[in-house]
Structures are given as C-alpha cells and as structure tokens.
C-alpha cells in the first residue's frame, strides 16, 4: 500500500468494456527552497601583561548565528528515506553519504509528516513537512531551516545544462 498516493482502480461499464484508471506513487520527492540560521562555533583570544612582566592569556568559545539561504531535497520511500541538508547546518563530524542523510522515526499524519534526520550520533534534527501548505522546517543543534517545498519526479525533470 502506498503512503503518498492512492492506488485507484475503478472499472466503469461503458458499452460493456471496462476502463481502469490507476495512480500509484510509493515515493515522495521534494525540492524545498528557503533559509534559516546556522549555529557556528566562534572563539576569541586575549593576551595581557602587567608592569612587573607577568602575562596572562585567555581563550573564549561561544556560538554565533549565521543566516543563510539554501535548498533542501527530500526523498521519502519505504526502502531508503533520505534528506539532503543545507551545507551551512552540517557539523564538522557527521555521517551521511554524498550529502544525503537517513530519515528515521517517520510518522505520517493526515496533515503532516514528522521525522528526525540522522546527521550524527549527537545531532538528529527534527523534520516537519506540512502536507497542506508544502512548508518544511528542520530544527536541531546546528540551526534551523524553514522553506516551501514542491513535489517533483526526478525521472521526468529536464536538466538545465
């Protein structure tokens, strides 16, 4: 049974010949445009000397928010659901394969799809897809992303170049 489309087989008797219409979709492919803010590590150092020749130094680590605009790709299917995260939100130590990360704990609601994205052992951002408006939100330790999605068929999309 498909989760994203419906298999519709309706037979009508028109002049004693059946007509069958079938729509079958078991994979959801989305491209989402938007932006957000990424949490980046920042550091600063200070050195000081007094009149007696003594010195001291200090290093301070913190976080800053960096705004960005980017694209997110989503592929949800039964076999291997994945999401391509914005590069700005990716931590230095991460998993993934060619920029694609596994989607886990998927819950299909009538109005939304929720899940988490396996970026690393300690970083599993929450994913929310609104099925009515096409809105996407990704929220986690590395930052936040919001955008608008549109469905596409990768086998029917023409390449730009």
LINGI-V305732 format. One record per residue. RES is the residue in one letter. PHI is phi as a letter, one per 30 degrees, with the letter a starting at -180 (none if undefined). OMEGA is omega in degrees with one decimal (none if undefined). D_FIRST is the distance of its C-alpha to the first C-alpha in whole Angstrom. Layout:
# LINGI-V305732
res:phi:omega:d_first
RES:PHI:OMEGA:D_FIRST
RES:PHI:OMEGA:D_FIRST
This chain:
# LINGI-V305732
res:phi:omega:d_first
X:none:-177.9:0
X:d:-178.6:4
X:c:-171.4:7
X:c:177.5:9
X:b:176.8:9
X:b:174.0:8
X:d:-173.4:8
X:c:177.3:11
X:b:-178.8:13
X:b:179.6:16
X:c:177.4:19
X:c:177.2:23
X:c:176.5:26
X:c:-177.2:28
X:h:175.5:31
X:i:175.1:30
X:b:-177.2:27
X:d:174.5:23
X:c:-177.7:22
X:c:175.6:18
X:c:-177.6:17
X:b:174.6:13
X:b:-176.6:12
X:b:178.8:9
X:b:-179.2:10
X:c:178.0:8
X:b:178.0:12
X:c:177.0:14
X:c:-179.0:18
X:b:167.3:20
X:c:-172.9:24
X:b:179.3:26
X:c:-179.6:30
X:l:-178.6:32
X:a:-179.3:34
X:a:177.4:36
X:b:179.9:38
X:c:177.0:38
X:d:-178.3:40
X:c:177.1:43
X:d:177.4:45
X:b:179.4:49
X:b:177.4:52
X:b:-179.8:56
X:b:177.2:59
X:b:176.7:63
X:b:179.9:66
X:b:176.1:69
X:b:173.7:73
X:c:-176.9:76
X:d:-179.0:79
X:d:179.8:80
X:j:177.3:78
X:d:178.9:75
X:b:177.8:71
X:b:174.6:68
X:b:179.7:64
X:b:174.4:61
X:b:-178.3:57
X:c:177.4:55
X:c:179.1:51
X:a:178.0:49
X:b:173.8:46
X:b:179.2:46
X:c:-179.8:43
X:c:178.9:42
X:d:179.6:41
X:a:170.0:39
X:b:-177.0:36
X:a:180.0:34
X:b:175.6:30
X:b:174.9:27
X:c:-179.4:24
X:b:174.0:20
X:b:179.8:18
X:c:175.8:14
X:b:-179.1:12
X:d:-173.0:10
X:d:-171.5:13
X:a:-179.4:16
X:d:-176.3:16
X:b:177.3:20
X:b:175.5:23
X:c:-176.0:26
X:d:170.9:29
X:d:-177.6:32
X:e:-177.7:35
X:d:-177.9:37
X:d:-175.2:35
X:d:175.4:35
X:d:-179.0:37
X:d:179.0:39
X:c:-176.2:38
X:a:175.3:34
X:c:177.9:31
X:i:-179.7:29
X:b:-177.5:28
X:h:178.9:30
X:i:179.5:30
X:c:-179.4:26
X:b:-179.2:25
X:d:173.3:22
X:c:-178.4:20
X:b:179.4:20
X:h:-178.0:19
X:d:175.0:16
X:b:-178.6:16
X:c:175.1:14
X:c:179.2:16
X:d:-176.6:16
X:c:-177.3:19
X:a:172.0:19
X:c:178.1:17
X:b:-178.9:20
X:a:170.5:20
X:b:-175.9:23
X:c:-176.2:24
X:d:179.3:26
X:d:176.5:29
X:a:-179.6:31
X:d:-176.8:32
X:c:-175.5:34
X:b:179.1:32
X:b:-177.6:28
X:e:178.2:28
X:d:-179.7:26
X:c:175.7:24
X:b:176.5:23
X:c:177.6:21
X:d:-174.1:21
X:d:179.9:19
X:c:-175.6:21
X:c:-176.8:24
X:i:-178.8:23
X:d:175.3:25
X:b:171.1:25
X:b:175.8:27
X:b:-176.8:28
X:b:-179.4:30
X:a:-177.9:32
X:d:-176.9:35
X:d:179.6:36
X:k:-176.7:35
X:b:177.0:33
X:b:172.4:31
X:b:-179.3:30
X:a:178.5:29
X:c:-177.0:27
X:c:169.2:24
X:b:-178.6:23
X:d:175.7:20
X:b:177.0:21
X:c:-175.6:19
X:d:-179.8:22
X:d:-178.2:22
X:c:-179.2:23
X:d:177.6:26
X:d:177.2:29
X:d:177.9:31
X:d:179.0:34
X:a:none:37
